[in-house]
Amino acid sequence: MSKGIFVTGAGRGLGTDILRQALAAVRRVVATGRRPGPVGGGADGGQLRGAE
């Protein structure tokens, strides 16, 4: 079974930093943010997919 990481608060600040580290460490990352739209501030190089 492959492992993944769930990051809350990835829209800005510390959550974005944690998201960057998670993306570097594992293949599967689920990230949430308070506001609709992209999370992570470009942390993924444009590879994150959003859902509403």
C-alpha positions as a printed Julia matrix, in Angstrom:
52×3 Matrix{Float64}:
   0.0    0.0     0.0
   1.4    3.4    -0.92
   1.53   6.11    1.7
   0.17   9.61    1.41
  -0.03  12.82    3.38
  -3.05  15.03    4.12
  -2.16  18.73    4.63
  -4.73  21.18    5.97
  -4.26  24.94    5.72
  -2.12  24.65    2.58
  -3.41  27.91    1.13
  -0.72  30.05    2.74
   1.89  30.37    5.46
   3.15  27.34    7.33
   0.71  25.05    5.49
   2.38  25.94    2.19
   5.8   25.11    3.63
   4.53  21.77    4.94
   2.98  21.08    1.53
   6.33  21.66   -0.21
   8.04  19.22    2.14
   5.27  16.65    1.66
   5.49  16.88   -2.13
   9.24  16.3    -1.92
   8.8   13.28    0.37
   5.9   11.26   -1.08
   3.96  10.84   -4.32
   0.41  11.22   -2.95
  -0.51  14.44   -1.22
  -3.99  15.8    -0.48
  -4.03  19.49    0.44
  -6.87  21.72    1.59
  -7.23  25.45    1.96
  -9.86  27.74    3.38
 -10.53  29.63    0.14
 -11.57  28.08   -3.19
  -8.85  27.98   -5.82
  -5.27  26.8    -5.92
  -3.49  25.84   -2.71
   0.21  25.8    -2.07
   1.19  29.04   -3.74
   2.77  27.19   -6.67
   4.61  24.74   -4.41
   4.03  21.91   -6.86
   5.28  23.57  -10.03
   1.74  23.55  -11.44
   0.96  19.88  -10.86
  -1.73  20.18   -8.16
  -5.3   19.53   -9.25
  -8.12  21.34   -7.5
 -11.64  20.25   -6.65
 -14.61  22.3    -5.57
